[in-house]
Amino acid sequence: MNRVSIIRCPDYSGTKKAIAEALELVGGLENIIQPGDRVLLKPNILAASSPENAVTTHPSVVASMCEFVLQAGGKPVVGDGAGISRPGATSKALKASGIEEAARKAGAEIVNFETAGFTLVDVPDPLQFRKLYIANPVLEADVVISLPKLKTHELTYYTGAVKNFFGTLPLKCRKEAHLLGKRELFGEAVADVYSVVMPAFAVMDGIIGMEGDGPSHGKPINSGVILASQDCVSLDIVAAEMIGFEPLKIPTTAGAMRKGFGNQCPVVVGIPLKEVKIKFKSSSGGVSTAPSFLTRSLGKYYKIYPRINRRKCTHCGACYLNCSPHAVERLEDGSYRINEDKCILCYCCRELCPSNAVEIKKSLLARLMAVKEDLTGKI
């Protein structure tokens, strides 16, 4: 039976103690890590952002886990690949997040997925992709551990331990997954990645989470917990319920369970779930849950689309470089616009814009229907 531990941790000064308690409640690392094992710790370093913005896994969580891996006899390796399509983006994110410095001080090796290379591998029982390129440091590790950040997400509603491994793909593969165009299909693609990586453990930074327009432009919120489990899917089920979402409506969780991973009713140990529940505001964006035949018939009266705020835009080109369907167009004056006819509502432009210049626009009818969806318990 899959167990998920929850430990209170009001601030980052108590990170190490909280993680130690959380690990002990779910069996510890000693039964997973053998002496000399190369242990890849995969934080979330989506983009260059300082720790207080709650975009990335906090460096104290990474440092603490490096120490625990060393205590178990393993060799900690910390690595990830940023989400933005620009040379040096991962290196910049590792530094800005404080993760690189924290990991080095804790005695870990740092690997940059962007430059470490990728290998094409077969996907077991594929849902969307028969083969995928996976970062070499992941494939070379003896043990893989997910260190996600507790955040909302405009495409998948919530992002956690399973979605964290989307960062093991090269950017080209990530774009192909986004081109699937539907939440459930994207969730299945992430589940395909998860089935290749097969992590052995997960420790979630839920001390300061992110609500609203996550994973990069939401609001930090003190959720005050550390979660741990030997099963990423079970951890995501508990974490999603904790912040007020229906766990099985999370596309990445649904996709993983479709492949036979996880437990629909994991056992919570430590602090009871009901004592730490906190309602996170959901994203203002996302793909509608309204039936497609209805939205088609409503035409221009029902619209959800991203738009670039030209006053905020710095012309950095992040949206243009990372748009899978090439819906972001560069104009002669150097500015950008989004072609609604090409847009598939993957929200990569919004997620990766460092200036928060991509806004979500909804028609009146779309706003009214979104309210109804919330009232009926849908995410």
N, C-alpha and C positions, 0 to 999 in steps of 0.2 A: 504493500500500500504506500503510495507516494506521500511524503511528508513535506510540508512547507513551514519553516519557522519564521516567526515574527518577533522582533525585539525592538523595544522602544529606544530611540536615540534622538533626543531633542535637537542636538547640534553636532557639528563635526569634531568637537573636542572629545567626544566619547565613541568615535568610530571603531577603534581597534577593539575595545571591550565589547561593544555590541556585536561586532562580527564574530568574535570568539564565542560568544554565547549562542549566536545563531548557527554557527557551524557545529557546535557540540550537540545541539538539539536534533540535527539531521544526520548524525553519524561521523562528522568531522572529515578531514582530508586524508588522514592516515590510511584509510582503507582504499583510497582512490589513487593516491600518489605513491609510487615506489621510489626507493632511493635512486637518485640519478635521472629520474624522469624529467623530460623537457616539458614544462607546463606553460601553455599559452594562456595568458589572461587577456581577454578581449573586452576592453571598455568601450563606451560609446564616445567617439570623438568626432562627431558629425562635421563640425566646422570650427574655425579659430574663434574661441570665445572664452572669456575668463570664468573661473569656477562659480562665482556668485550669480551668473546668469542662468545657471541650471540647465545649460544646453548639453553639457558633457558630464560623464561620470566624475565625481569629485576625486581629486588626487589623493586625499586621505584614505579613500576606499581602496584605490589601486595600491598605495604604499602598504597598507595593512595586509592586503591579500598577498603581496610579494613576501612579506615577512612570514606569513603562515605557510606559504609554499616552501620556503626555505626550512622552516621548522619541521616540515613533513619529509624533508630530504630531497625535494625537487629543485629544479633550476627554473626560476621564474623568467618568462619572456612576455613582455607587454607590447601589443601591436594592434593596429587598426588601419583603415583607409578612409580618409575624409570623403564626404559626399560631393565635393565640388570638383568640376573638371578643369583644373588648372595646375600646371607643374608646381610642386612645392606646397600644395594645399595641406597635405597630411603632416608634413614637417612643421608647418606653421601652426596647425591645430594642436599637435603634440606639445609644442612650446607654450602656446597661449593658454591652454587648459591647465597647465601646471603638471600634467601627467608625466611628461618626459623627465622633469627634474625630480619629481617624487619617486618615480620608478628607479631611476639611477641611484638615488640616495639609499633606496631600500635594497640595492644589490641586484636589480633585474637587468636583463638585456632588452634593448628597445628595437623593435622591428617596424618598418614602414611598409605596409602592404602595397603602396603605390609603386615602390621601387624594388621590392623583394621578388617580384615575378609571380606568375600564375600557371597552374597546370590544369589541363582539361581532364575531367574525371567523369565516370558514369554515375548517373543518379539512380539509386535503387527505387523501384516501383514509382516511376515519375508521374507527376500530375500535370506538369507544364513543360519541363525541360528534361530531355533524356541525358544530356551532357551539360556540364557547367565548368567554367574556369573558376578555380578556388585558389586563394592566396597560398603560396608555398609554405609560409610559416605555420599555417593552420594544419596543412597536410603533414608537415614534419614533426609536429608536436606529439608527444605521447599522451598528454592529457590536455583538454581544452575546457576552459572555464569562462562563462559569460559574466560580465560585470556591467549590467545595463543600468540606465537611469530611468526612474519612474516618470514617464511623460505621456501627455496626450499626443495624438498624431492626426493630421488632417485626412490622410488617406486610410489608415488602419485604425483610427479612433484612439488607439493606445499603442505604445511601443515599449517593448520590454525585453525579456531574456531571449525569446525566439527571433524576433525582428532584428535584434542586435547583430545577428550573423549575416544580414544583408550586406554588411560592410566588408565581408570576405570576398565579394565579387569585384572584378574590374568594372570600371564605370560603364563600359560598353554593354556588359551583361545586365547591369542595373537598369540601363535604359530600355533594354529588350523586355525586361520584366514589367516596367512601367507601361510599355506599349500594349500590354495585355488589356489595359483600359478599364477593367472592372475590379472592384475591391476583392471579391472572392477569388478571382483568378490570380491576382497579385499575391494574395495570402497563400495560395497553393504554390506559387513560385518560391516564396520564402520558405515554405515547408520543404520544398525540394532541396534548398540550400541546407536547411537544418539536418536533413536526413544524410547528407554527405559529411557534415562536420561532426555530428553526434557528440555534443559536449557532455562532460561528466558531472558538471556542477554549475550552479548559478548563485551569485550574491548580488542583490539589487540595492542600489543607492536610492533609498526612498526617504532620506533625511530631509532634503529639499527637493521636491519634485517640480514638475511644470504642468500647469493647467492652461486651458484655452488653446491658443493657436500654436501648439507644439508641432513638430519637435524642436523648433528653433526660435519662434517668435511669441511664445506663450509667456505666462506670468509665473515666476517662481512662487512656490507655495510650501510652507513648512508642514510636511506630512509626517515627519518624525519617526521613521522606522527603517530598519534593515531587514530584508527578507532573504532567506537562503533555502535552497533545495537541491537535491541530486537530480531533479527533473525540471527543465526549463518551462515546459508546457504547464505543469502543475503550478509552478510559481506564477506564471502569467495569469492563470485562472484566478488565483487568490488575489493578486495585485489589482487586476481589473475590477473584481468585485469590491475590493477595498475602496476604490475611488469612485464607485457608483455606476460602473458599466456592466452590462450583461456579458459575462466572460465568453460565452459561446458565440457571441455576435462579433467578436474580434476576429477579423479575417485570417490573421496568421495563426491564431489558436485553432480556429475551425479547420484550416488547412492541415496543420500538424496532426490533429486528432483524426482527420480523414486518412492519414497515412499510418495511423495506429499508435501515435505517440501520446503520452500524457494520461491523466486520470481525471474524469469529469468531476469527481468528488474527492479532491486531495484532503488529507488530514492536516489541520493546522495545529502546530505546537508552539509553545511560548505564550505570547500575549494573544488572547482570543480575538478573532477577526472583528467581532462587533465592537470591541473597545477602541479600535484604531480606524474605523471607517471614517472617511472624509470625502465629501462630494467635490470632485474636480469639475470645473467648467469644461465642456467639450469644445472642440474646434468650431470656428464659425464657417469653415469651408467644408470640403468633402463632397462626395458624389451622393446624389439624392437616392433615398430608398423608395421613392415613388415608382410605380410600374412604368417601364419604358414606353408602352403604348400610350399611357396617359400623358407623359411628358412630351412625346412626339406630337400628339394631337393638340396640346396646348401651345406648341410652337413658341413664338416670341414672348408669350405671357409667362412662361415658366423658364427662367434662365438662371444658371449659376456659373459664374466665370471669373477668372482672375484678371486683374487689370493693373497696369503699371502706373504708379503715381509719379508723374514726371518731376514733381517738386522734390520728391525724396530720392529719385534715381540718380546715381552717381556715374552711370554709364560704365560700370565695371565689367559687364558682359556675363555675369554668372548665370543669369536666366537664359541667355542666348546659348551659352555653351552646354548647358545641362538639360535642354528641352528635347525629350525623346522624339516627339513627332514634328520637330522644327516649327512649332507654332509661334515661337518668339521670333520676330523679324527685326532686323536692324535697318533703320531708316538712313537716308542720305546725310542727315544732320548729326548722326552718331547716337541718336536716341533709339529706343526699342518700343515695340508694341506687340500685343498678343493677338494673333489671328484666331478668332473664336471658332471658325470653321474647322481649323486643324487641332484645336485644343482638346485633349482627352481628360482633363481635370485630374492629372496626377499630382499637381501642386509642387513639383520639383523646383519650379521657378521661385515660388514663395518660400519654400523650405530653405533654399540655399542663398537667398538674397541677403547680403550682409547689411543692407540699409533698410530692411523691412519696407521696401518700396512696392511690393506686389500685394495688392488688396483683393479681397473677395467681394464681388458684387452679386447681389441676388435681386431678382424681380420681386415685386410685392407678393405675388402668388407663391413664389418659392420660399419667401420668408414665412408666410402664413402656414404653408405645408410643413416647414421645418419645425415650427412650434407644435403642430399637431403630432408630428413624429415623436418629439420629446415627451409630450403628454401621454402618449400611448405606450411609453416604456421603451421605445426604440432609441438606438444611439444616434 
